[in-house]
Structure formats: structure tokens, C-alpha cells
Amino acid sequence: MIPNGYLIFEDESFLDSTVAKMNALRKNGQFCDVRLQVCGHELMAHRAVLACCSPYLFEIFNSDLEPHGVSHVKFEDLDPEAVEILLNYAYTAQLKADKELVKEVYSAAKRLKMDRVKQICGDYLLSKMDSQSAISYRNFASCMGDWRLLGKIDSYIQEHLLDVSEQEDFLKLPRLKLEVMLEDNLTLPSNGKLYSKVIGWVQRSLWENGEPLERLMEEVQMVYYSADHKLLDGSLLDGQAEVFGTEDDHIQFVQKKPPRENVHRQLSTSSSGSLSPGSTKHSCKQDWKYIASEKTTNNTYLCLAVLNGVLCVIFLHGRSSPQASPSATPCLTKSLSFEGQPLEEEPDKLLAPMHYARSGLGIAALNDRVITAGGYNREECLRTVECYNMKTDSWSFIAPMRTPRARFQMAVLMGQLYVMGGSNGHSDELSCGETYNPSADKWTQVPELRTNRCNAGKNFTSLYQLLLYVVGGSDPCGQKGLKNCDVFDPVSKAWTSCAPLNIKRHQAAVCELDGKLFVVGGFDGSHALRCVEMYDPARNEWRMLGSMNSPRSNAGAAVLGDIIYAVGGFDGNDFLNSVEAYSPKTDEWSPCADAFINS
């Protein structure tokens, strides 16, 4: 109760005017008793004001041996503009910062223990976050150790992973690529359980095998998912068989890899994807975390995870394997190729015809379907794409390509179709390419080839380490073969060159065996070729092998077991129905039974 006779007056403008005058005194350097040295810039202020706003500075001022003198505080790792913004806030309670400076203001507020400002800056970043900035913001929040901010960013990434995965920052992240072999009738577990096993496998590899994270990412890692729900290492590299862990462990190693002397590809170590957690400006916490994943096709997964404190992308592709379980055998076989099962004897019969007649078309197998695309129908090159269902013996249309093209071939990589080069019927050269996503039934453009290619039919693609190889091809006039070889990375969406062929060629066949590329036959512009070359990605070199018995252009090449088969083709005079088999052990070709051709 207020006693009678007291005068009570509240000046509503006093606080604002006093604060404004104090800030003016600060800017003029009047009555200031603290100097902040920020990266060579000197900022004056009043200790009492800063002590009320910053617990960090309060502790410094409170322990000052000369409390009545001018205090000097030095910061070598803060932005002067950001500190000036915080000083204005301390005097006016108004926080004003350009969006480009918000991260720096956050960093300065964290250092000065101004938690309210730090939270406001974090909320602002969240409000401005989109698919393009999500990875950058997450790296920042991780380095700041802001687990509240990290949790909200991770939730956003979980909802928008596919959009985030198309952005530049995502494409710069280090990548772990896994090929998972499945026993018959097995399916991969749900995403969270699956990647918990993968993360455990990486941990064991780093800690018990002494493998650096960089080495695991140098090549595709082969693993085997067994009937007892264990993830087993199925590396192609030779090594001593060992099993690690207890019976309760989900992760076992079947092979220990010997050290590699040569590395064909160097991992990107950009600021957004560094493999050294301490290499950034702020120290990142060492942790392991599954963040988000998407099933991009029936057998392909995309995952974002933190491995040993490093934000990484995990690509996982599952495929069925007829091999026996490694639980019964200590080692998986070395070959990636699967031998076909014997077919029951049944009379030959024609399959249902396509909707369109096509020559020079692309053909590939995707998700248990045969895909035929483009080609020439004697009038024009086609954009249409058809899909064959073996169970119903019927053809159906899927989305057409963006560009009509013929004399090309398709490849399947990470569950998507890729087409490159060819001819559109008006020009003898195409450098453009596109990729088909079966989940969205949509074609999108990919970066153009480094060298225009046409007539690249059978020498278009091969798969190694989840890369796409374009080998040889013909010149813009379609007359001379090329030695050029290019490599496409579907993650970074970039082309690079690799070693050229020894013999220029187009209309050649390409296949892959034990991590090596084999280019078979072709046409050099004058003659059909018998010669064969092998590419070693680790050495980045082509080596001549034993020649075929017959020259062949536009032949087919396939791998069964450890043998390469060359089928049919044109020898310069006649179309062939003969088949030859190549043994890498003897470096020799031998004839097989002629292919049966119905007239």
C-alpha cells in the first residue's frame, strides 16, 4: 500500500532515451572502460553494460586485477561486424543482422554465452533453411555443438532427403558405397535397422581392422546379408579369413583386406565433406548417427549418416545371390558375376512383339523388366521407351526420353537408367545424356559428354565402383573410331577422362570382370577388329589381350562365371552367329557352339 502524500511518476520514455544516449557514448568512445580487440579492430564499450548481457565477459571483468582501469579483451576468431551487432543489442535490445552475418553473430553469441541471442539466430536459420542450405546448416550446427538445432535440421532432412540429395553441398560429401548380396528369399531389414548394422560394420572396420575411413570409401564394399541377420564382409580383395566379435554381434568380418598401394580416385575433402572432423574452424564432436534414408528403387537405398564425426552419404544396392551362406563357408567367392541356373527344356517360341519396330535401340534390364528405348524406325529417331514383363509376356510404355536418339546403349547404375550420346537423325553427333528414375517415371538431363559421340552402340557403358564408363565411339561424321574414354560419377554428376584406348574403335562390346573393363572387337573406320583390350582402374591403363578368332563389330559381350563370351556381330562381310569364349587364365579365345538363329 502506497503511503498518502507520496509522489509517483513513471517516465515511459526514459529507458529508451537513456539506452540510446549510452549507445551514442559508446560509439563516441566516451566514459568507456573496456576495449574489445577483435581481429585487429578495436571496439569500445562500458563494462557494466556488457557484464549484464554476457556471462563470459562478466567472469573476465570480475577477475580483473585492475577493476578501476580500462579492461582489454582480445578475440582472434570472431567477426568484428558480428561483435558490433552484439554490442548494439546489449545497449538497445534490438538485434539487426544481414542474413549473411547470422552465422557469425551466432558464433560470437556462443562465445560470449549470450544464449538468448544464440537461440534467436538458430531459429532464424531454421526459418530460412531449404533443401539447398540444409547440409551447410547442419555442418554449422554440428560444429557449434547445438544439439537442439541439429535435431530440427535432421528432422527437415528426413522429410526432404531426395530434394537435399540433388544439391551441391550434398554431392560434395564423402561417399560410402555398399553392394549387399542377399541369400535367396531374404529382404533387407527396415531402414533404421539396416543402417544400424552398416554403422556397426564401419565402426568394427575402423577399430578392429585399423582401416581409415578414407580407405573404406575408395571402392565399392561388398557385404553379405545372411539368413541369421548378420552383415558379412564380402570383399573382392584377397586376404586371410577371420571372424570378429561374439555370438551376439550383428557384424562379422569374413576377410581382412591387405593395404592398397595405389588409389585411383581421391576423395573430396571440401569443407562440406571433410574426412577430418577437426579440420573445420570449430571442433566437431566425434559421433555416430543414422540421420535419414530413402529407398530410391526396389533394391537401392540412399542414406545420410554421421560416421566417426564425419557427415557422409551411404549408397546401398541389394541383389540376390545364389551363393551358399558364408556362415557355412569362411570366404565368399571372388567373382561378382553370377552363373545362371539350368533352364528347363522347353520349345523355342517368339516373345510378344514391341509396339514399335526399332533398329539402333538401347536395351537394358531394370527391376526384372527389359527396357528398350529410342532407335530408328526407317523414318525418324524415336523418343519412346517400352518395358517388357516376362511374367505376362507383354510390353507397356513408360515415360519417353527427352531427346530422340539411336545408335546408343543404355546402362543401369544405382537403380536408374542412363543414356548418352548417339544420333538424333538430324545430326551425326549427340553429346547430351539423360537418366530415368523408375520411381518417378521421369527422365532428367545429365551433364553432356566431354566428347561428342555417335555410333556408340555396343561400346557405351560398363560398371565399376558405381561409375559409368564411355569407351571409344566414332567421330562426328561416324566414319572413324575414337580412343577417348570418359567416366561419369552419378553422385557428383561430373565427367572426367581416363586413359585412352590403344586402338581407336567404335561399335565395340564392353563388359566387366573382377573389377576390370574389357573392350571386345569393334570397327576402326576401315575394318572390323579382332583385338581386345583390358582396363585396370587402379592403374588407369589399357592392356592388349589375346585376339578373337573372328573380327567382330556390333557383337554382344557377356560374362558367365570367369569366362567372357563374344556373341555374333559383323566381320566386314557377313553377319555372324558364332560364339567365342575368353579365359583370363590362359589369355585365349576358343570357339563355342554357334548361336541358333530362327529364320
N, C-alpha and C positions, 0 to 999 in steps of 0.2 A: 504494500500500500504506500502510495507516494504522500509524504507529509504535505500539509496545506502550506502554501506560500512558496513552494519550490518552482523555479523556472526550468522548464524542459523544452529543449529545442533540438531538432534533428535536421542537420543540413544535408539534404539528399545529393547535392552536387559536390560536397566537399571531397568525398573519397575519390571521385573521378578526376577532379581538378588537381588534387594533391598527387595522385599517381602520375598524371600527365606531367606535372611540374618536376617530379622526381626523375622521370624518364628523360626529360629535357636536360636536367642537371647531369645525368649520366652521360648523355651524348655530348655535352659540352665539357665533360671531364671535371665538373665542379663538385667539391666535397667527396670525391671518390677515394676509397681506401683499399681497393683491390684492383690489381691488373691481371687480366687473363691473357696469357701468351698462347695463341692458337695458330700453329703452323706459320710463325713469323708475323702474324697480325696481333696487334695489341688492342684489347677491349677493356674499357674502364667501367667500374660498377661500384655499388655500395654493399659492403659485407652483410649488413643486417638484412637487406632485401634478398640477397642470394641465399643466405643461410636459412631463410624461411621457406624457400622454394626447393632447395637442393640438399637433401641429407648428406650427399657426398661432400659438398663444399662446407656444410656445417661442421662435419668432422675435421676437415682441414683447418678451418678458422678456429675451431675450439681448441686445437692442439698447437696453434701458432705461438711461438716463443715470444713474439713481439706483437701482442694484441692491439697495441695503440699505433703501430706503424702501418705502412702500406704492404698488404699481402701480395705475393706473386705466385700465381698458379699457372703451370705450363701444361699444354696439351699438344702433342705432336701427331695425334691420329684422329683429330676431329676436324670437321669442315668449319671454317670461320663464319661463313654465312649461316650455317645451321646454329652455331652458338649465339650469334647475334639475334636470330629468331627467338631462341630460348630466353635471352635477356629481355627482349621486348615483352615476351609472355610473362616473365617474372614481375615486370613493372606495370603491365596493363591488363593481364589476364586474357589477352587476345593472342591466339595462335594463328599466324598467317604465313603460309609457305607455298611456294610454287610446287606443283606435283613432282617436278624433277628433283626437288630437295627433300621430299618427305622421308625417304630412307635415311638420309644424312641427319635429319632432325631426330628421327627415331634413335639412331646410333648415339647421338650426343645426349639425348634424354636418358638412354640406358646407362651411359657412363656417369651422368650426374644424378642418377637414381630418381629421376622425375617420372614416377610410374604413371601418373595420370596422363602426361603428355605422350609417353610411350604407347599407352593403350589407345589414345585418340589417333595417333599416327598409324598404328596397326589396323584399327577399324577402317581408316581411310583407305589403306592399301587393299583391304578386303573388298571395299565397295567399288574399287576401280579394277579389280582383278578380272581378267578374261582368259580365254584359252591360250592366247599368245604370251601373256605375262605370268602364267601360273607357275612355271618351273623357276623363273627368275625370282619370284616372290618366295617360293619355297626354299630355295637356296639361301636367300637372305634371312628368312625366319629361322632356318636351321643354324646358321652361323651366329645368330643373335641368341640362340638358346631359348626362343619364345615358344614354348610348347602349346600354349593356348592358340597362338597364331598358326602354328604348324597343323594343329588338329583341324582347324577350319579350312586351311588350304588343302589338306589331304582329302577332306570331305568333298570339296569342289572338284578336285582331280578325279575322285572316284565316280562322280556323276558325269564328267565330261572327258574321260580319258581318250577316246578316239579323236576328239577335236584337238585336245592338247598334244596328242602324238604326231600331229601334222605340222606342228610349229617348229621354228628353227632351234629354239633352246632345247627342245626335247630331242631333236635329231643329233645334237652335239653331245648328248650324254653317252658315257661308256655303255657298251652292249655285251651282254652275256647271251650266247645262242646255244640252245639245247635241242637235241633231237632225241625224243623219248620213244624207245621201242617198247611196244605193248605185247604181252602174251595174248594168245587167242581168247576172244570173248571178254577181254578186260577193257575197261574205260578209265580214263584219268579221273582222279577224285575232284571234288569241287575246288574252285579257285583257291580259297584260303588254305585248305589242307594241302593242295598241290604245291603251292609256293612256300608253305612252311617246310615241306620236305626239301625243296630246292635250296632254301636259305640254309637249312641244316647241312645239306651237302656241300655248299660253298664254305661254311664255317669249318667243317671237318677237313676239307681240302686245304684251306689256309693254315689251320692249326696243327694238323697231324701230318700232312704231306709236305708242309712247308712251301706250298705253292703261293706265289704272289697273285693278287687279284688280276693284275695285268695279263699274266700268262693264261689264266682261265678264259680270258676274253680274246685271245689271239686267234682261236679257231672254234669251230663248232664242237661242242662237248656232247659225246654220245652217252646216254644213260638208258637204263633198262628198268621198267616198272614191272615188278614181279607179282605173282599171284598172292604172295603173302604181304603185299603192300609195302615193299621195300624199293627204294630207288638205288639202282646199282650202276656203277660206272662202267660204261661200255666203250671206253676209248679205243680208237684205232691204232694208237701208238703202242709199240711193243713194250713190255715191262714185266716185272715179276708179279705174279698173282698174290694178293694179300687181302685179308678181310679185317676190317677195323670195327671196333665197337662191341657192345654187349648185345645179348639177345633182344633187349628191349629197344635197341636203337632202330630207327627207321632208315638210317642211311648206312650203307656198306660200300666199301670200295673193292672192286674186283681187280683193278690194276693200279699200279703206281707208275706214273709217267716218267720217263727219263727226261732230263733237261734238253731243251731245244737250243741249238746253236744259232739258227737263223730264223728271223721273224720277217715274214713277207709284208705284213701290214702293221703299221704303227697306230696305236690308239690315240684318239684325240684327247688332249689334256687341256681343253679350254676351261675358262673359269666356271662355266656352267656344267662341266662334266669332268672335272679333275679327278684323277685316281688317288691323289694325295690329299687326305682330309684336312691337313694343316696348311695347305698351300694357299688358301684364300686369306683375305685380310683379317678375318675373325676366325678363331679356332672352332671347328665343328666338333660336336660330340660324336664319339665312336658309338655307333649303334647299328642294330639290325632290325629292319622293319619291312613288312609287306604293306604296300600302300593301296594299290589298285590293279585290277586286271580286267581284260576283256577277251572274250572268245571271238576272234575275228572270222574264223571259218570253223567247219566241223572239227578240224584237227589242229588248229593253230591258235595260240594264246599270245597276248601281249600283256606285259606286266611292268609296273614301276615299283621299285623297291630300294631300300637303303641297305647296302652291303658293306659292312665294316666302316660305316660313317660316310660312304660314297653313294650318292644318288645314281642309280643305274637302271637301264632298261633290260628286261629279260624277254627274249623271244623263245617260245617253246612250240615245237611241232611234234605231234604224236603220230606214230604209224604202227600198224600191226606187224608183228614179226613171227614167222613160223619157227624160229629157233627154240630149242629147249631152254628151260629156265636156267639162269646162271646159278640158282641155288643148288642144282644138281651138278653143274659143270663149273669149274673155277674161272673160266675165261670165256668171253664172248668171241665169236669169230671175227676176223679182221675185215671181211668184205661188207660193204654197205648194200650190195646187190642181193636180191632175194631170188632163189631158184623157184620156178613155177611148179605147181603141183601137177601130176599127170592128169590129163583130161580124159573123161570117159569117151569111149569110141562112139561117135555119132556121125551120121551122114553130113557132108558139107551142104550148107544152104546159104543162100543170099540173105543179107540183112535188109531191113527196111531201107528204101532209098531216102536220101536227103530231099528237102523241099526244092533246093536249087542245085543244078549241075555246077561244078566248080573245078577249075584247074589252078595250080599255083596257090592253093589254100594253106592256111595254118591249121595244125591239128595237135591236140594235147589231151591228156586225161586229168580231170579235176573232180574230186569228190565222187568217185565211182561213176563218172559220166565222161563220155567222149565229146570234146568240143571241136567243132570245125568253124573256121572264121574266114571271111573275105574270099579272095580268089577271083578268077576271071571266068565269065560265062559266055565268051566269044563276042560280047557287045561292050561290056564295061567291067571295071573292077567293082567288087561288092563290099558293102559295109555289114551285111547281115551275118549273124552268128547263130549256129544251130547246136543243139545239145541232144546227145543220143543216150537213151535209157536202155541198158542191156536187159533189164528185167522185163520190160514191156515191149522191147524191140520197136521203139518209136522215137521220132525226132520232134523236138519242140524248139521254138525260137527263144533266145534270151536277148538282152539289150544289144543293139547294133554298135559297132565301133564308131568312133568319131570321124575317122578318115577311111575311105575305101582304099583297099590295098591288096596286092597279090605278090607272089614270089617272095614270101616271108615265111617264118615259122614261129609258133608260139612257145613260150616256156611257162612252167608253173613254179613259182617261188613264194614260199611262206603263205601258201594257200590262195595266191592270186595269180591271174594270167597276165603275161607280159607279151606285147608285140612291138617290134622295132623295124624301122626301115621298110624296104620293099618298093613297089611301084604302084602309083595310083591310076595308071592308064593314060595319064597326060604327061607325066614326067618320068624319066627312067631312074629317078633317084628320090628317095624319101629319107629324111633324117629324123622325122618325128616318131614318137612312140607313145604308147598308152598302156594302161593297166586296168584290169577288170576285177572288181570286188564282188564275189558271188553273193555276199550277204545283202548288199545294197542293189545288186543287179545294175551296176553302173560302171562305165568306162571313164577314166580320168587321164589327162595328159601327163606325161613324164618328160624330163629334160631330153633335148634332142641328142642324137648320136654325135660324137666328135667328128666322125667322117661319114658323109652320105653313103648309104649302101643300097644297092638294088640286087636282085637275083640272089639274095642271101638265104635261099630256101633251106637247105639242109645243114648249113653251117652256122645257124644262128646262135644257138644257146647251149650252155651246159651249166651245171650247178656244182659249186664248190664253196664251202664256207658261207652258204647263203648269199652268194654273189651271182651275178648274171654275166656271162662271157659272150661277146660277139666276136667271132673268129673269121677273119678274111672277108670275103664279099667281092663284088665287082665294081668297076669304075662307073661314073655317071652314064657312060654310053653302053654299059652292060657287056663290054667286049673283053676286058682284061681283068684278071684276078687281082686281089689285093693281099698284102701281107699284114695289114693293120689288124690289131687286136685290142678291144676295149673292154673294160669291166665296169658294171653298174652296181652300185650299192643301193638297195631299195630303202634302206633306213635313212641315209644321208641324202638320197636322191641325187647322187653325183656320179659322173663318169670319170674314169682315169684310164690311162693307156698302160698296157703291159707289153712284154717283149713281142716283137713281130715274128711271124712265121718264117721258116727258112725258104719255103716255096710259096709263091703267090697262088691263090686258088679261090674259086667260088663254087657253089653247088656241091660243097663237101659235106660229109656227115661228121657230127661231133657227138662223143659220148664221154662218160666219166667212170673211172675205175680206180678204187683205192686212192682217192684224192688227187688223181692226175687226169688231165684232159687229153683225149685222143681225137685227132682230126684225120679223117679217112677219105682218101681219094679227092675228087673234085675236078674242076676244069680250070686250066691256066689261061684260057683265051684262045689256045690252039689245039690242045689235046686233052683228052680225059686222062686222069692221073692214077697211077698205081701206088704212089708213095704215101707214107703215113708218118705223122709227127705226134710227139707226146709233149705236153706242157706240164712242168713242175712248178706250182705256185710258190713253193718255199724258195726256190732258186730263181724264179722268174726267167725261165729259159725253155726253149723248144728243142727237142732232140729227135733226130731222124730214127725211125724204126724200120723193121723189115717190111718190104713192099708186098702188096697183094699180088696174086697170080694174074688177075684181070684188072685193067683200068676201069674205074667206075666214077661217074659223076651222077649227082642226084640219087645216090644209093641211100639205103637206110642202115643205121648202125645201132646195135643194142648190146647190152651186157647181160649174160646169164652165168651165174657163179663167178668164176675168174676168167671167163672167156668172152672176147669181143666178136660179134658176128656182123659181117657186112652183107647186106641183102640187096640183090637186084642192082638197078642203076643202068646207065648208058655208057658203052665203051667207045663211043665215037662212030660206030657203025650200026650196032644193034642194041635193042633193049634186052637186058639180061634177066634170067630167072635163077641164076646161080647164086650160091651162098658160100662164103668163106669164113673160117674161124681163126682167130688170132690168140695165141698163147703167150702172155708176157714172160713166162718162164723160159721159153725157147726162142722168143722173138721171131716166130714163124707163122705164116698163114697156111692153112690146109683147106682143101675143098670139102664141102658138105653136100648132102643130098640137095638136088635142085628144088627150088620152091615150086609147088604145084600151082599152076595158073589155069583157071577156067577160061575157056574162050568165049 
